[in-house]
Amino acid sequence: MVRLGRRCPGPWQTRCCVNASNGPETDPEPARTGSQSIERALSVLGFFVEESSLSVTEISRRLGLSVSTAHRITRALVRAGYLDQDTVTERYRLGRMVAVLGRAATDSLNLADAQAVLDTAAAECGESVSLGVIDDRDVLILATAESSQPLRFDRATGSRTPVHASAIGKAILAFAPRDRWRRPSTTLPAFTERTIVAGADLEGQLEQVRSNGVALNLEERYVGVCAVAAPVLDAGGVARAGVGFQVPLARFGADRQRELSDRVVALAGELAEALPLDRL
């Protein structure tokens, strides 16, 4: 299983964690505002999507702030129950309130029902399958079901991948309102020799997705990994999420590609019935 980390915002975001004139934020700390403090605390919680524990030094480095500032933020999160601190190692980990909120979100978004749909699809098709939404420039995975085959590609819930290098991302973009994203003004980052790096090329692929109803990823994020995805559409035909199969290249021949394309379109329809699309 490949674990994906957080990255600095890119072409789909209008803000960045790097100050244009001064570089990464450093102490002395600028004037604090309520919204700034909230954003920093949320950033800290986001670090734990891919890490089971972090030291205050590691947190401060990721925030680009001093250890003393990071300590104030983590202590506030501990007091509120969103973080716990190991009394022996002094490392931080997610607290009980995150579990409470996570369960509430799962219930609110009917993710348990969506998970059952994904589990059935993975068992029937023998491939890993994921449900995702666009979050800024990334696809954020909300739920996933693993293939039972020894050669497979699994996505962790909460993991991210860049929209332009994701079948799910392209499936959503093709059926999203035009104001949902703006054409990149710079070259997109490449991850393999097959990654789409030009905005015009990406738009060309989105036209194909609108025509075919499915999006492909042919080793655009990882060498040897392919994917086929379809948009989860609301009643107005707008994509609110996307669902895709992740398949090793060795099993992604033409016949298999057609088979999974048909299945993922049907799967997207099932998820449209199971999910509260207006809240995604």
ABEGO torsion letter per residue (X at the ends): XBBBBBBBBBAABABBABBAAAEBBBOBBBBBBAAAAAAAAAAAAAAAAABABBBAAAAAAAAGBBAAAAAAAAAAAAAAGABBBBAAAGBBBBBAAAAAAAAAAAAAAGAAAAAAAAAAAAAAAGBBBBBBBBBEABBBBABBBBBABABBBBBBBGBBBBAAABAAAAAAAAABBAAABBBBABBBBBABAABBABAAAAAAAAAAAAAAGBBBBBGAABBGBBBBBBBBBBAAGBBABBBBBBBBAAABBAAAAAAAAAAAAAAAAAAAAABBAAAX
